[in-house]
């Protein structure tokens, strides 16, 4: 870290600690990553209070709800089912009415046997994982940023900036942890975009989330041009009172591409019952056991984020054994994911494709140093450094190392790994071979019977026809960043232009049963569908065995190549492949603080590591995917912010590299 960068970082930490030392309560808008401490967790009494407040609001609305509370890393602290609450929910992006009903046989669309506890947990985890001391996001925020247009309902606009993030934190992920394991917990349905998930804060520090389902629908809001009266959201908002996010950190104080994000459509003034009058423990119902998430059904206290018990903590000397960058990574304020014995889960190691442990370490360090200099895009206060997670992988998908910046959102750990693996996968000469070996997917109808069958190998033909290359995905001829693969995964190409054909890795936007929705996106969902559906069947107690860790290839013979996409894939920007000369040797993925920042941090991380070592580099310009012009429109590779750094006025920082 340069002297100037060290000074900038020291000033930021000093200011944050000073703001936090002013005492508890109030707005606590000074918290930006340094306020969390050993007391920052939900107690059992807190969990009961949150649940009771939600129950009382539901009673006042003559509704029955299932209410889940999680801590910041997704441990389930309570699931409560009110008397008369629906036992199941229906997944659909369409309104349920007597004329149309729910769509069936299209990805996850139409499944109506989702246990309500799973839906509530997914909402709570989403709010927990997306929120930090610098930003408070809800499932309504998630809804806004994952659809085919940003904003939803505004035609001829590009897709949401986090298009595809709903298929992360998956129950089949080899990265996400399971009940009894230390660290970020898997979400039963991935990340939710259904309003009704709200983060919980104590003294300016996120400590968890509440998720509610009372309307029987696990869906989305397809139109942000109006204000909704959403039952789930109103009940969740009541539960969050006394644990509300600082006003200056809420999504509705943050803009992306000049558009204000949404926090909730409900307000405290809309509540029917005064939450402060709720009893200490919830009435009208009982705790609900949820298989593999909340059993036995006993209210628990959360873990203090940043402590070893949470599975994420500050790096210390010794976390990177034998690594010449050990002290440098600590000085750069790195955080690491740890296991139950408090050991770094992913210290830098050598890869089979040629990356050495030293090179992996340098890549992580250089990317983190860029993040510390970069201006955060979706954080407050303005002028805060970008907070991201960084993963480096081998060409075969093996995790070679991972670090996290201070206060980066939890979801970025899994997503940065998805991004890195996806870039390595599509840049390799093995993609077609692996896709050809993946088991076919049979979608389920609402009644659990078999619906249409999807052959994963069909995507090979679609990509080759679209690119006009009979050897695409088998020759490694071009380097694909996640921005490039994301272009091919949109329901319109070019992105956002209604009426245009869909990308070859997407479902068509309209037509018959095989059409696009956030619950039926195309290749991204299909490689993990068997894992998601199999896990739902397990939690619903329709089958006796849970899915193993590893999303790709489930439903067919095991194959070591399937670890290339073992936690699924990702289709929004923030990764680049890594080369030695013109030979692919791995990839880096970044996630957490704005997609252009993610692109820049990954790209400049590789570039600066190459300057330091002379042995690694970004893809040669001639083979980058932006040299391709399928259907007459150029693919994208990366997009870097115009003037991104806090410590300089340098512009166009990625040009010529």
C-alpha positions in Angstrom: 0.0 0.0 0.0 1.4 3.4 -0.9 2.0 6.0 1.7 -0.9 8.1 0.4 -3.2 5.1 0.4 -2.2 4.2 3.9 -2.9 7.7 5.1 -6.3 7.7 3.4 -7.2 4.4 4.9 -6.1 5.4 8.4 -8.1 8.6 8.2 -11.2 6.6 7.2 -10.8 4.1 10.1 -10.2 6.8 12.6 -13.3 8.7 11.5 -15.4 5.5 11.7 -14.3 4.6 15.1 -14.8 8.1 16.4 -18.4 8.1 15.0 -19.1 4.8 16.7 -17.7 5.9 20.1 -20.4 8.5 20.4 -22.7 6.1 22.1 -25.6 3.7 21.1 -29.0 4.4 19.6 -29.9 7.2 17.3 -29.1 7.3 13.6 -25.5 6.1 14.0 -24.9 7.2 10.4 -21.2 7.3 11.1 -20.9 3.6 11.0 -19.2 2.4 7.9 -17.5 -0.9 8.8 -15.7 -0.3 12.1 -18.7 -0.3 14.5 -19.4 -4.1 14.8 -18.1 -5.6 18.1 -18.7 -8.6 20.3 -22.0 -7.1 21.4 -23.4 -6.7 17.9 -25.8 -9.6 17.8 -29.4 -10.5 18.3 -30.2 -11.9 21.7 -33.0 -14.5 22.2 -35.1 -11.7 23.7 -34.4 -9.6 20.6 -35.5 -12.4 18.4 -38.7 -12.9 20.3 -39.4 -9.2 20.3 -39.0 -9.0 16.5 -41.3 -12.0 16.0 -43.9 -10.8 18.4 -44.1 -7.3 16.8 -44.6 -9.0 13.4 -47.3 -11.3 14.8 -49.3 -8.5 16.4 -49.3 -6.5 13.1 -50.5 -9.6 11.2 -53.3 -10.1 13.8 -54.3 -6.5 13.3 -54.6 -7.2 9.6 -56.5 -10.4 10.1 -53.6 -12.3 8.5 -51.6 -15.4 9.4 -47.9 -15.3 8.6 -44.8 -17.4 8.8 -41.9 -15.3 10.2 -38.2 -16.1 10.1 -35.3 -14.3 11.8 -31.7 -14.9 10.9 -28.4 -13.4 12.0 -26.0 -11.6 9.7 -24.4 -14.7 8.3 -27.7 -16.6 7.8 -28.0 -18.7 10.9 -31.7 -19.3 11.5 -32.6 -18.0 14.9 -36.4 -18.5 14.8 -39.2 -19.6 12.5 -42.7 -18.9 13.8 -45.9 -20.0 12.1 -49.0 -18.2 13.2 -52.2 -20.2 13.7 -53.8 -20.7 10.3 -50.7 -19.8 8.3 -50.3 -21.4 4.9 -48.0 -24.4 5.1 -46.7 -23.8 1.5 -46.2 -21.0 -1.0 -46.3 -20.8 -4.7 -43.4 -19.5 -6.8 -44.6 -17.3 -9.6 -43.8 -14.0 -11.4 -47.4 -13.8 -12.5 -50.3 -12.6 -10.5 -52.6 -15.4 -9.3 -56.1 -14.9 -10.4 -59.0 -17.1 -11.6 -58.1 -16.5 -15.3 -54.4 -17.2 -15.5 -53.2 -18.9 -12.3 -49.5 -19.5 -11.9 -47.2 -20.4 -14.8 -46.2 -24.0 -14.7 -43.3 -26.1 -16.0 -41.0 -23.1 -16.6 -38.0 -23.4 -14.3 -39.1 -22.8 -10.8 -42.3 -21.1 -12.0 -45.5 -22.6 -10.6 -44.0 -24.8 -7.9 -46.7 -24.7 -5.2 -45.3 -27.0 -2.6 -42.5 -24.7 -1.3 -42.6 -24.9 2.5 -43.5 -21.5 3.9 -40.6 -21.7 6.3 -38.2 -21.9 3.3 -39.6 -18.8 1.7 -39.5 -16.8 5.0 -35.9 -17.9 5.6 -34.8 -17.0 2.1 -36.2 -13.5 2.5 -34.5 -13.0 5.9 -31.2 -14.2 4.6 -31.4 -11.9 1.6 -31.9 -8.8 3.7 -29.1 -10.0 6.0 -26.6 -10.7 3.2 -27.2 -7.6 1.1 -26.8 -5.1 4.0 -23.8 -3.6 5.7 -22.9 -0.7 7.9 -22.7 1.3 4.6 -26.0 0.3 3.0 -29.3 -1.3 4.1 -31.1 -3.3 1.4 -34.3 -5.2 1.5 -35.8 -7.9 -0.7 -37.7 -5.0 -2.4 -34.3 -3.6 -3.3 -33.3 -7.0 -4.6 -36.5 -7.1 -6.7 -35.5 -3.8 -8.3 -32.1 -4.8 -9.4 -32.5 -8.4 -10.8 -35.2 -8.0 -13.5 -35.0 -7.7 -17.3 -35.2 -3.9 -17.0 -33.9 -1.4 -14.6 -36.2 -0.1 -13.3 -38.8 -2.9 -13.7 -41.6 -1.6 -15.8 -39.5 0.9 -17.7 -39.2 -0.6 -21.2 -36.1 -0.3 -23.3 -33.8 -0.1 -20.3 -30.9 -2.4 -19.6 -31.3 -5.2 -17.2 -30.9 -4.7 -13.5 -27.3 -4.2 -12.3 -27.4 -7.5 -10.3 -29.3 -9.5 -12.9 -28.9 -13.1 -12.0 -27.9 -12.7 -8.3 -31.0 -14.5 -7.2 -29.3 -17.7 -8.2 -26.5 -17.4 -5.6 -26.1 -18.6 -2.0 -27.7 -21.8 -3.4 -28.6 -24.8 -1.2 -26.3 -27.0 -3.4 -23.4 -24.5 -3.3 -20.0 -26.0 -2.4 -19.1 -22.7 -0.8 -22.1 -21.9 1.4 -22.2 -23.6 4.8 -25.0 -25.8 6.3 -26.6 -25.9 9.7 -23.9 -26.9 12.2 -21.1 -25.5 10.1 -19.4 -22.2 10.8 -19.8 -19.4 8.3 -22.3 -17.9 5.8 -25.3 -20.3 5.6 -26.9 -21.4 2.4 -30.3 -20.0 1.4 -33.0 -22.5 0.7 -34.1 -20.7 -2.5 -31.2 -18.5 -3.3 -31.6 -14.8 -2.8 -35.2 -13.5 -2.7 -36.7 -10.7 -4.8 -40.1 -10.9 -3.1 -40.9 -7.9 -0.8 -41.1 -8.9 2.9 -37.4 -9.3 3.8 -35.9 -6.4 5.9 -32.5 -6.1 7.6 -32.2 -5.7 11.4 -29.7 -3.3 13.0 -28.5 -2.5 16.4 -26.6 0.8 17.0 -25.9 1.2 13.3 -24.6 -2.3 12.8 -26.5 -5.0 10.8 -27.2 -8.0 13.0 -29.6 -10.0 10.9 -32.9 -10.0 9.0 -36.6 -10.7 9.2 -38.5 -12.5 6.4 -42.3 -12.9 6.2 -44.7 -14.7 4.0 -48.4 -14.3 4.6 -49.9 -14.0 1.1 -48.9 -17.5 -0.1 -46.8 -16.1 -3.1 -43.1 -16.2 -3.4 -42.8 -13.8 -6.3 -41.7 -10.4 -7.5 -43.0 -6.9 -8.2 -42.9 -6.4 -11.9 -43.7 -2.6 -11.8 -41.8 -0.1 -9.8 -43.7 2.8 -11.3 -46.3 2.6 -8.5 -46.4 2.1 -4.7 -47.6 -1.2 -3.4 -49.5 -2.1 -0.3 -47.7 -5.4 0.4 -48.9 -7.6 3.3 -45.6 -9.4 3.8 -43.7 -6.2 3.8 -46.0 -4.4 6.3 -45.7 -7.3 8.7 -41.9 -7.5 8.3 -41.6 -3.7 8.8 -43.5 -4.0 12.1 -41.1 -6.7 13.2 -38.1 -4.6 12.4 -39.2 -1.6 14.6 -36.6 -0.9 17.3 -34.0 -2.6 15.0 -34.4 -0.3 12.0 -31.6 0.6 9.6 -30.1 4.1 10.0 -32.0 6.4 7.7 -28.8 7.6 5.9 -27.9 4.0 5.0 -31.3 2.9 3.6 -31.5 2.0 -0.1 -33.7 5.0 -0.8 -30.7 7.2 0.0 -28.6 5.5 -2.6 -28.6 5.9 -6.4 -27.5 3.7 -9.2 -27.2 5.1 -12.7 -29.1 8.1 -11.5 -32.0 6.1 -10.2 -33.0 5.9 -6.5 -33.2 2.5 -5.0 -36.2 1.3 -3.1 -36.2 0.2 0.5 -39.9 -0.4 1.3 -43.2 0.8 0.0 -44.6 0.5 3.5 -43.8 3.0 6.2 -44.1 3.1 10.0 -47.1 5.3 9.6 -48.9 2.5 7.7 -48.7 0.1 10.6 -52.0 -0.7 12.3 -50.6 -1.8 15.7 -48.1 0.0 17.8 -45.1 -2.4 17.8 -44.0 -1.2 21.3 -47.2 -2.7 22.8 -46.4 -6.2 21.6 -45.8 -8.8 24.3 -42.3 -10.1 25.0 -43.0 -13.4 23.2 -45.2 -14.0 20.2 -48.8 -15.2 20.5 -51.2 -17.0 18.2 -49.0 -19.8 16.9 -45.8 -21.7 17.6 -42.3 -22.3 16.5 -42.0 -24.1 13.2 -39.3 -26.8 12.6 -37.8 -26.4 9.2 -35.7 -29.4 8.1 -32.0 -28.7 8.0 -32.4 -25.1 8.9 -34.3 -24.8 12.2 -34.3 -28.0 14.2 -35.0 -28.4 16.9 -37.4 -25.5 17.0 -35.8 -23.5 19.7 -35.2 -19.7 19.6 -31.5 -19.0 19.4 -29.2 -16.0 19.8 -27.2 -14.8 16.8 -23.5 -14.7 16.4 -21.5 -11.5 16.6 -20.3 -10.6 13.1 -16.5 -10.4 12.7 -15.8 -13.0 15.4 -14.6 -16.5 14.6 -18.1 -17.9 15.5 -19.6 -15.9 12.6 -17.2 -17.5 10.1 -15.8 -14.2 9.0 -13.1 -12.2 10.8 -10.2 -9.8 10.3 -7.1 -11.4 8.9 -4.2 -11.8 11.3 -0.5 -12.7 10.7 -0.4 -16.4 10.1 -3.7 -16.7 8.2 -1.6 -17.0 5.0 1.1 -19.4 6.1 4.4 -19.2 4.1 3.0 -16.3 2.1 5.3 -13.3 1.5 2.2 -11.1 1.5 1.0 -12.3 4.9 1.7 -9.0 6.6 0.7 -7.0 3.5 -2.7 -8.5 3.4 -3.2 -7.8 7.1 -2.1 -4.2 6.6 -4.6 -3.9 3.7 -7.4 -4.7 6.2 -8.2 -8.1 4.7 -10.9 -10.3 6.2 -11.1 -14.0 5.7 -13.7 -16.8 5.9 -12.8 -19.3 8.7 -14.0 -22.7 9.7 -15.1 -24.0 13.0 -11.5 -24.2 14.2 -10.9 -20.6 13.3 -8.6 -21.5 10.3 -8.7 -19.6 7.1 -10.8 -21.6 4.7 -9.1 -20.4 1.5 -5.4 -19.4 2.0 -3.5 -19.0 -1.3 -2.5 -22.3 -2.8 -1.1 -23.4 -6.2 -3.4 -24.5 -9.0 -3.0 -27.4 -11.4 -3.2 -25.0 -14.3 0.0 -23.1 -13.4 -0.9 -20.4 -10.9 1.6 -20.5 -8.0 0.5 -19.7 -4.4 2.7 -16.6 -4.6 0.9 -15.4 -7.7 -2.5 -16.1 -6.1 -1.5 -14.1 -3.1 -0.3 -11.2 -5.2 -3.5 -11.2 -7.2 -5.6 -11.0 -4.0 -3.4 -8.3 -2.5 -3.4 -6.1 -5.6 -7.1 -6.4 -6.1 -7.7 -5.5 -2.4 -5.4 -2.5 -2.7 -7.4 -1.2 -5.7 -10.6 -1.7 -3.7 -9.3 0.3 -0.8 -8.5 3.2 -3.2 -11.7 3.0 -5.1 -14.8 5.1 -4.4 -17.7 2.9 -3.2 -20.7 3.1 -5.6 -23.5 1.9 -3.5 -22.4 2.9 0.0 -22.8 5.8 2.4 -21.3 8.1 3.4 -20.1 9.3 0.0 -16.3 8.9 -0.3 -16.3 5.5 1.4 -13.9 3.0 -0.1 -15.3 0.1 -2.1 -16.0 -3.0 0.0 -15.8 -6.2 -1.9 -15.0 -9.9 -1.8 -12.3 -11.3 -4.1 -11.9 -14.9 -5.2 -9.2 -16.5 -7.4 -9.8 -19.9 -9.0 -8.0 -22.4 -11.2 -9.2 -23.2 -14.7 -10.9 -26.3 -13.2 -12.8 -24.3 -10.7 -10.7 -25.1 -7.6 -10.7 -22.2 -5.1 -7.0 -21.0 -4.9 -7.6 -18.1 -2.5 -10.1 -15.6 -1.2 -10.2 -12.4 0.8 -12.8 -9.9 1.8 -12.6 -6.2 2.5 -13.9 -4.6 5.7 -17.8 -4.5 5.8 -18.2 -6.1 2.4 -21.7 -7.6 2.0 -21.9 -11.3 2.9 -23.5 -12.3 -0.4 -20.3 -11.3 -2.3 -18.3 -14.2 -1.0 -20.3 -16.8 -2.9 -20.9 -14.5 -5.8 -17.2 -13.5 -6.3 -16.5 -17.2 -6.5 -19.4 -17.8 -9.0 -18.1 -15.0 -11.1 -14.5 -16.3 -11.1 -15.6 -19.8 -12.0 -17.9 -18.6 -14.8 -15.1 -16.5 -16.4 -12.7 -19.4 -16.3 -15.4 -21.8 -17.6 -16.4 -19.9 -20.7 -12.8 -18.9 -21.5 -11.6 -22.5 -21.4 -11.6 -25.1 -24.1 -13.6 -27.5 -21.9 -16.9 -25.6 -21.6 -18.7 -27.6 -24.4 -17.4 -30.9 -23.1 -18.7 -30.2 -19.6 -22.0 -28.9 -20.8 -22.4 -32.0 -22.9 -21.9 -34.2 -19.8 -24.4 -32.3 -17.6 -27.5 -34.3 -16.8 -30.7 -33.3 -18.5 -33.1 -31.2 -16.4 -36.8 -32.1 -16.0 -38.8 -29.2 -14.7 -41.5 -30.0 -12.2 -45.2 -29.1 -12.6 -47.1 -27.6 -9.7 -48.4 -31.0 -8.7 -44.9 -32.5 -8.6 -45.2 -34.4 -11.8 -42.6 -34.2 -14.5 -42.8 -31.3 -17.0 -40.6 -30.4 -19.9 -37.1 -31.7 -20.2 -34.2 -29.4 -20.9 -31.0 -30.7 -22.5 -28.0 -28.7 -21.3 -26.1 -29.6 -24.4 -28.7 -27.6 -26.5 -27.0 -24.4 -25.1 -23.8 -25.4 -27.0 -25.6 -25.3 -30.3 -27.3 -22.0 -29.4 -24.1 -20.3 -28.5 -22.3 -21.6 -31.7 -25.2 -20.4 -33.9 -25.4 -17.1 -32.2 -21.6 -16.4 -32.4 -21.3 -18.0 -35.9 -18.5 -20.3 -34.7 -18.8 -24.1 -34.9 -16.0 -24.5 -32.4 -17.1 -22.0 -29.8 -16.9 -23.3 -26.2 -14.4 -25.9 -27.3 -11.4 -24.0 -28.6 -10.7 -21.5 -25.8 -10.2 -18.9 -28.6 -11.7 -16.0 -26.7 -11.6 -14.7 -23.2 -15.0 -14.1 -21.6 -15.4 -11.8 -18.6 -18.7 -12.1 -16.7 -19.9 -8.9 -18.5 -19.4 -10.8 -21.8 -21.2 -13.9 -20.7 -23.9 -11.8 -19.1 -24.5 -10.2 -22.6 -25.3 -13.7 -23.9 -27.5 -14.4 -20.9 -30.1 -11.6 -21.3 -33.6 -12.1 -22.6 -32.8 -9.4 -25.2 -29.7 -8.9 -27.3 -28.6 -6.1 -27.1 -29.5 -5.8 -23.5 -32.8 -4.1 -22.7 -34.1 -3.6 -26.3 -37.6 -5.2 -26.2 -38.5 -7.2 -29.2 -34.9 -8.2 -29.9 -34.0 -11.9 -29.9 -32.7 -13.5 -26.6 -29.1 -14.3 -25.9 -28.2 -17.9 -26.5 -27.8 -18.6 -22.8 -31.2 -17.1 -21.9 -34.8 -18.2 -22.4 -36.8 -16.2 -24.8 -38.8 -13.4 -23.2 -42.1 -14.5 -24.6 -43.6 -17.5 -26.3 -44.8 -20.9 -25.0 -43.8 -22.7 -21.8 -40.1 -22.2 -22.3 -39.9 -18.5 -21.7 -37.9 -16.1 -19.4 -38.6 -15.0 -15.9 -36.5 -14.3 -12.8 -37.4 -17.9 -11.9 -36.5 -19.3 -15.3 -33.5 -17.5 -16.6 -31.9 -20.1 -18.8 -28.5 -21.8 -18.5 -27.8 -20.2 -15.2 -30.8 -21.8 -13.5 -30.7 -25.0 -15.5 -27.3 -26.1 -14.3 -28.5 -25.8 -10.7 -32.1 -26.7 -11.1 -31.7 -30.3 -10.0 -30.0 -29.1 -6.8 -32.6 -26.5 -6.0 -35.6 -28.7 -6.7 -34.1 -31.7 -4.9 -33.4 -29.6 -1.9 -37.0 -28.3 -1.8 -38.2 -31.9 -2.0 -36.0 -32.8 0.9 -37.1 -29.9 3.1 -40.7 -30.6 2.2 -40.0 -34.2 3.4 -40.9 -35.7 0.0 -37.5 -37.4 -0.2 -35.2 -38.6 2.6 -31.8 -37.4 1.3 -30.6 -33.8 0.9 -28.6 -32.8 -2.1 -24.8 -32.9 -1.8 -22.5 -29.9 -2.1 -21.9 -29.1 -5.7 -24.6 -27.7 -8.0 -23.6 -28.6 -11.5 -24.2 -32.2 -12.7 -26.6 -33.3 -10.0 -29.0 -35.9 -11.4 -26.3 -37.7 -13.4 -23.0 -39.5 -12.9 -20.4 -37.6 -10.8 -17.6 -36.0 -12.7 -14.6 -33.9 -11.4 -15.2 -31.4 -14.2 -18.5 -30.4 -12.5 -16.6 -28.5 -9.8 -16.0 -25.9 -12.5 -19.5 -24.6 -11.6 -19.9 -26.2 -8.2 -21.7 -23.2 -6.7 -23.6 -22.3 -9.9 -22.7 -19.5 -12.3 -23.1 -15.8 -12.3 -24.2 -13.4 -15.1 -23.6 -9.9 -14.0 -20.2 -8.1 -14.3 -17.1 -8.4 -12.0 -14.7 -11.0 -13.2 -11.9 -11.6 -15.8 -9.9 -14.6 -16.8 -6.1 -14.7 -15.9 -3.5 -15.6 -18.5 0.2 -16.3 -18.7 1.0 -14.8 -22.1 -1.9 -16.3 -24.1 -2.5 -19.3 -22.0 -5.5 -19.4 -19.6 -4.4 -20.2 -16.1 -7.3 -19.1 -13.9 -9.8 -16.3 -13.2 -10.5 -13.7 -10.6 -14.0 -12.6 -9.4 -15.0 -9.5 -7.4 -18.4 -8.7 -5.8 -19.8 -6.2 -3.4 -19.8 -2.5 -4.3 -21.1 -1.7 -7.7 -20.6 -3.7 -10.9 -18.3 -1.2 -12.6 -16.1 -1.2 -9.5 -16.1 -5.0 -9.5 -15.0 -5.0 -13.1 -12.2 -2.5 -12.4 -10.9 -4.2 -9.3 -10.7 -7.6 -11.0 -9.1 -6.2 -14.2 -6.6 -3.8 -12.4 -5.9 -6.5 -9.8 -4.6 -8.8 -12.5 -2.8 -5.9 -14.3 -1.0 -4.7 -11.2 -0.1 -8.3 -10.1 1.4 -8.7 -13.6 3.5 -5.5 -13.1 4.7 -6.7 -9.8 5.5 -10.3 -10.9 5.9 -10.2 -14.6 4.3 -13.7 -14.8 0.6 -13.1 -15.1 -1.6 -10.8 -17.3 -5.0 -10.0 -18.5 -6.2 -11.6 -21.7 -4.4 -10.3 -24.8 -6.5 -7.6 -26.4 -6.9 -9.7 -29.6 -8.7 -12.5 -27.9 -11.0 -10.6 -25.5 -14.7 -11.1 -26.1 -15.2 -7.5 -27.1 -13.6 -8.4 -30.4 -16.8 -10.4 -31.2 -19.8 -8.8 -32.9 -22.6 -11.4 -32.9 -25.8 -10.3 -34.6 -23.9 -7.1 -35.6 -23.5 -5.9 -32.0 -20.2 -6.0 -30.1 -19.9 -7.9 -26.9 -18.6 -6.2 -23.8 -15.6 -7.2 -21.8 -15.3 -4.8 -18.9 -16.5 -1.3 -18.0 -14.5 0.8 -15.6 -15.7 4.0 -13.8 -14.5 7.3 -15.3 -12.7 8.7 -12.3 -12.8 6.0 -9.6 -10.2 6.7 -7.0 -10.4 8.6 -3.7 -6.7 9.5 -3.7 -6.2 10.8 -7.3 -8.0 12.4 -10.2 -6.9 9.8 -12.7 -9.4 9.1 -15.4 -9.9 6.2 -17.8 -7.8 3.9 -15.5 -8.4 0.8 -17.5 -7.6 2.2 -21.0 -4.6 0.7 -22.8 -4.2 -2.2 -20.3 
